[in-house]
Amino acid sequence: MTNPDDPVERTTAMIRAWCVEHHVRTAADDAVCERDAARALRYADGSALRRHLMEGKPMPRYRTLNGRRWYRIEDLAAFLEGGFRD
């Protein structure tokens, strides 16, 4: 963590710790699959992020690989903190 006063960096660290605690594997670019991203965001089920997309609601950035959506942990943190980073 470079700046402990940055809320996005603090939240990123908290999500990473949650992933370790819940044995969630991350990809090389620090991304988690859609189901695990929904769990980390405390959504009731893994399809919540898909519904957000279909309903046009704000949601974290994602990438698609082999038909699956992957969310970088920093993007999830930025989403929770109300902003996005480039």
N, CA and C atoms as a LAMMPS dump frame, in Angstrom:
ITEM: TIMESTEP
0
ITEM: NUMBER OF ATOMS
258
ITEM: BOX BOUNDS ff ff ff
-5.0000000000000000e+02 5.0000000000000000e+02
-5.0000000000000000e+02 5.0000000000000000e+02
-5.0000000000000000e+02 5.0000000000000000e+02
ITEM: ATOMS id mol type element x y z
1 1 1 N 0.855 -1.174 0
2 1 2 C 0 0 0
3 1 3 C 0.896 1.229 0
4 2 1 N 0.703 2.094 -0.961
5 2 2 C 1.545 3.278 -1.083
6 2 3 C 1.059 4.411 -0.202
7 3 1 N -0.233 4.648 -0.182
8 3 2 C -0.791 5.761 0.575
9 3 3 C -1.899 5.236 1.487
10 4 1 N -1.619 5.057 2.774
11 4 2 C -2.63 4.499 3.684
12 4 3 C -3.85 5.399 3.87
13 5 1 N -3.749 6.675 3.461
14 5 2 C -4.886 7.585 3.578
15 5 3 C -5.84 7.477 2.392
16 6 1 N -5.446 6.768 1.348
17 6 2 C -6.273 6.61 0.151
18 6 3 C -7.335 5.549 0.416
19 7 1 N -8.628 5.93 0.376
20 7 2 C -9.682 4.961 0.678
21 7 3 C -9.72 3.785 -0.294
22 8 1 N -9.382 4.017 -1.563
23 8 2 C -9.394 2.921 -2.537
24 8 3 C -8.293 1.912 -2.2
25 9 1 N -7.124 2.395 -1.818
26 9 2 C -6.035 1.481 -1.455
27 9 3 C -6.368 0.694 -0.194
28 10 1 N -7.003 1.349 0.783
29 10 2 C -7.418 0.638 2.005
30 10 3 C -8.44 -0.444 1.673
31 11 1 N -9.416 -0.109 0.843
32 11 2 C -10.452 -1.072 0.476
33 11 3 C -9.862 -2.201 -0.358
34 12 1 N -8.915 -1.884 -1.243
35 12 2 C -8.231 -2.921 -2.024
36 12 3 C -7.551 -3.916 -1.087
37 13 1 N -6.864 -3.412 -0.076
38 13 2 C -6.194 -4.29 0.892
39 13 3 C -7.208 -5.143 1.647
40 14 1 N -8.355 -4.577 1.978
41 14 2 C -9.389 -5.334 2.689
42 14 3 C -9.961 -6.444 1.804
43 15 1 N -10.177 -6.149 0.525
44 15 2 C -10.703 -7.176 -0.383
45 15 3 C -9.667 -8.275 -0.584
46 16 1 N -8.394 -7.906 -0.724
47 16 2 C -7.34 -8.926 -0.856
48 16 3 C -7.31 -9.827 0.384
49 17 1 N -7.429 -9.228 1.565
50 17 2 C -7.442 -10.013 2.798
51 17 3 C -8.66 -10.94 2.832
52 18 1 N -9.807 -10.438 2.376
53 18 2 C -11.012 -11.27 2.306
54 18 3 C -10.779 -12.455 1.374
55 19 1 N -10.13 -12.22 0.246
56 19 2 C -9.844 -13.3 -0.706
57 19 3 C -8.97 -14.373 -0.067
58 20 1 N -7.96 -13.955 0.676
59 20 2 C -7.082 -14.921 1.345
60 20 3 C -7.885 -15.702 2.384
61 21 1 N -8.655 -14.999 3.182
62 21 2 C -9.444 -15.641 4.243
63 21 3 C -10.449 -16.646 3.69
64 22 1 N -11.021 -16.344 2.529
65 22 2 C -12.045 -17.21 1.936
66 22 3 C -11.498 -18.116 0.832
67 23 1 N -10.173 -18.198 0.748
68 23 2 C -9.502 -19.09 -0.212
69 23 3 C -9.928 -18.815 -1.661
70 24 1 N -10.055 -17.542 -1.991
71 24 2 C -10.41 -17.132 -3.355
72 24 3 C -9.126 -16.924 -4.133
73 25 1 N -9.018 -17.606 -5.244
74 25 2 C -7.835 -17.452 -6.094
75 25 3 C -7.985 -16.217 -6.959
76 26 1 N -6.849 -15.551 -7.167
77 26 2 C -6.846 -14.378 -8.04
78 26 3 C -5.996 -14.681 -9.265
79 27 1 N -6.33 -14.039 -10.361
80 27 2 C -5.564 -14.198 -11.599
81 27 3 C -4.267 -13.4 -11.489
82 28 1 N -3.427 -13.53 -12.482
83 28 2 C -2.125 -12.85 -12.48
84 28 3 C -2.262 -11.335 -12.39
85 29 1 N -3.354 -10.796 -12.932
86 29 2 C -3.556 -9.337 -12.889
87 29 3 C -4.387 -8.91 -11.68
88 30 1 N -4.445 -9.771 -10.651
89 30 2 C -5.163 -9.463 -9.408
90 30 3 C -6.674 -9.361 -9.643
91 31 1 N -7.206 -10.235 -10.492
92 31 2 C -8.629 -10.238 -10.8
93 31 3 C -9.285 -11.481 -10.225
94 32 1 N -10.585 -11.368 -9.955
95 32 2 C -11.381 -12.496 -9.48
96 32 3 C -12.548 -12.706 -10.431
97 33 1 N -13.063 -13.929 -10.459
98 33 2 C -14.188 -14.225 -11.34
99 33 3 C -15.451 -13.517 -10.834
100 34 1 N -16.46 -13.493 -11.677
101 34 2 C -17.689 -12.763 -11.362
102 34 3 C -18.344 -13.257 -10.07
103 35 1 N -18.394 -14.57 -9.886
104 35 2 C -19.025 -15.135 -8.683
105 35 3 C -18.288 -14.672 -7.429
106 36 1 N -16.96 -14.739 -7.452
107 36 2 C -16.183 -14.319 -6.288
108 36 3 C -16.243 -12.804 -6.087
109 37 1 N -16.307 -12.055 -7.174
110 37 2 C -16.447 -10.594 -7.057
111 37 3 C -17.766 -10.259 -6.364
112 38 1 N -18.84 -10.937 -6.745
113 38 2 C -20.145 -10.697 -6.121
114 38 3 C -20.089 -11.054 -4.636
115 39 1 N -19.433 -12.157 -4.3
116 39 2 C -19.293 -12.546 -2.893
117 39 3 C -18.502 -11.495 -2.12
118 40 1 N -17.423 -10.996 -2.723
119 40 2 C -16.593 -9.986 -2.056
120 40 3 C -17.374 -8.694 -1.819
121 41 1 N -18.293 -8.382 -2.743
122 41 2 C -19.123 -7.182 -2.599
123 41 3 C -20.34 -7.431 -1.718
124 42 1 N -20.468 -8.665 -1.228
125 42 2 C -21.558 -9.084 -0.345
126 42 3 C -22.928 -9.049 -1.017
127 43 1 N -22.95 -9.325 -2.306
128 43 2 C -24.222 -9.491 -2.996
129 43 3 C -24.792 -10.857 -2.636
130 44 1 N -26.095 -10.985 -2.696
131 44 2 C -26.762 -12.225 -2.28
132 44 3 C -26.349 -13.414 -3.136
133 45 1 N -26.15 -13.194 -4.419
134 45 2 C -25.744 -14.308 -5.271
135 45 3 C -24.847 -13.809 -6.391
136 46 1 N -24.222 -14.745 -7.074
137 46 2 C -23.249 -14.405 -8.107
138 46 3 C -23.837 -13.748 -9.336
139 47 1 N -25.144 -13.86 -9.527
140 47 2 C -25.743 -13.276 -10.725
141 47 3 C -26.075 -11.792 -10.546
142 48 1 N -25.835 -11.253 -9.362
143 48 2 C -26.176 -9.853 -9.11
144 48 3 C -25.421 -8.904 -10.041
145 49 1 N -24.132 -9.167 -10.256
146 49 2 C -23.37 -8.291 -11.146
147 49 3 C -23.878 -8.392 -12.579
148 50 1 N -24.27 -9.595 -12.991
149 50 2 C -24.84 -9.762 -14.333
150 50 3 C -26.137 -8.964 -14.474
151 51 1 N -26.962 -8.99 -13.442
152 51 2 C -28.218 -8.226 -13.465
153 51 3 C -27.93 -6.73 -13.553
154 52 1 N -26.928 -6.266 -12.803
155 52 2 C -26.546 -4.846 -12.868
156 52 3 C -26.213 -4.467 -14.31
157 53 1 N -25.458 -5.323 -14.975
158 53 2 C -25.067 -5.056 -16.352
159 53 3 C -26.288 -4.994 -17.26
160 54 1 N -27.172 -5.969 -17.147
161 54 2 C -28.364 -6.019 -18.011
162 54 3 C -29.317 -4.868 -17.731
163 55 1 N -29.372 -4.407 -16.485
164 55 2 C -30.276 -3.312 -16.119
165 55 3 C -29.646 -1.943 -16.325
166 56 1 N -28.382 -1.923 -16.739
167 56 2 C -27.712 -0.652 -17.003
168 56 3 C -27.306 0.101 -15.74
169 57 1 N -27.217 -0.595 -14.618
170 57 2 C -26.823 0.049 -13.359
171 57 3 C -25.307 0.226 -13.324
172 58 1 N -24.839 1.177 -12.518
173 58 2 C -23.391 1.331 -12.377
174 58 3 C -22.781 0.042 -11.831
175 59 1 N -21.613 -0.284 -12.332
176 59 2 C -20.926 -1.486 -11.874
177 59 3 C -19.434 -1.339 -12.091
178 60 1 N -18.652 -2.18 -11.431
179 60 2 C -17.196 -2.092 -11.609
180 60 3 C -16.778 -2.504 -13.015
181 61 1 N -15.609 -2.018 -13.429
182 61 2 C -15.06 -2.438 -14.72
183 61 3 C -14.761 -3.922 -14.687
184 62 1 N -14.81 -4.534 -15.841
185 62 2 C -14.488 -5.951 -15.935
186 62 3 C -13.876 -6.233 -17.283
187 63 1 N -13.296 -7.415 -17.415
188 63 2 C -12.822 -7.878 -18.717
189 63 3 C -13.427 -9.254 -18.938
190 64 1 N -13.538 -9.639 -20.174
191 64 2 C -14.104 -10.939 -20.511
192 64 3 C -12.997 -11.824 -21.075
193 65 1 N -12.931 -13.037 -20.563
194 65 2 C -11.955 -14.012 -21.027
195 65 3 C -12.662 -15.358 -21.133
196 66 1 N -12.692 -15.913 -22.337
197 66 2 C -13.37 -17.191 -22.572
198 66 3 C -14.819 -17.178 -22.095
199 67 1 N -15.499 -16.061 -22.311
200 67 2 C -16.908 -15.953 -21.959
201 67 3 C -17.185 -15.692 -20.486
202 68 1 N -16.154 -15.526 -19.673
203 68 2 C -16.34 -15.248 -18.251
204 68 3 C -15.877 -13.842 -17.933
205 69 1 N -16.573 -13.192 -17.017
206 69 2 C -16.196 -11.843 -16.611
207 69 3 C -15.249 -11.917 -15.417
208 70 1 N -14.196 -11.096 -15.475
209 70 2 C -13.199 -11.011 -14.421
210 70 3 C -13.097 -9.563 -13.962
211 71 1 N -12.997 -9.369 -12.662
212 71 2 C -12.959 -8.039 -12.059
213 71 3 C -11.652 -7.881 -11.283
214 72 1 N -10.909 -6.825 -11.606
215 72 2 C -9.693 -6.559 -10.836
216 72 3 C -10.088 -6.067 -9.444
217 73 1 N -9.325 -6.483 -8.454
218 73 2 C -9.645 -6.129 -7.073
219 73 3 C -9.624 -4.614 -6.876
220 74 1 N -8.679 -3.934 -7.5
221 74 2 C -8.639 -2.467 -7.366
222 74 3 C -9.887 -1.818 -7.98
223 75 1 N -10.404 -2.376 -9.071
224 75 2 C -11.623 -1.834 -9.674
225 75 3 C -12.833 -2.062 -8.771
226 76 1 N -12.882 -3.203 -8.086
227 76 2 C -13.96 -3.446 -7.125
228 76 3 C -13.887 -2.43 -5.989
229 77 1 N -12.667 -2.17 -5.513
230 77 2 C -12.485 -1.201 -4.432
231 77 3 C -12.894 0.203 -4.877
232 78 1 N -12.493 0.587 -6.085
233 78 2 C -12.866 1.915 -6.603
234 78 3 C -14.379 2.024 -6.741
235 79 1 N -15.022 0.95 -7.187
236 79 2 C -16.479 0.928 -7.299
237 79 3 C -17.121 1.151 -5.929
238 80 1 N -16.622 0.467 -4.922
239 80 2 C -17.18 0.617 -3.58
240 80 3 C -16.953 2.015 -3.022
241 81 1 N -15.831 2.616 -3.377
242 81 2 C -15.507 3.951 -2.874
243 81 3 C -16.115 5.065 -3.736
244 82 1 N -16.812 4.691 -4.797
245 82 2 C -17.546 5.685 -5.563
246 82 3 C -16.787 6.327 -6.713
247 83 1 N -15.658 5.779 -7.102
248 83 2 C -14.916 6.363 -8.213
249 83 3 C -14.188 5.295 -8.972
250 84 1 N -13.683 5.675 -10.136
251 84 2 C -12.926 4.729 -10.955
252 84 3 C -11.569 5.329 -11.263
253 85 1 N -10.597 4.44 -11.43
254 85 2 C -9.24 4.882 -11.767
255 85 3 C -8.887 4.373 -13.136
256 86 1 N -8.017 5.103 -13.797
257 86 2 C -7.529 4.652 -15.108
258 86 3 C -6.358 3.738 -14.947
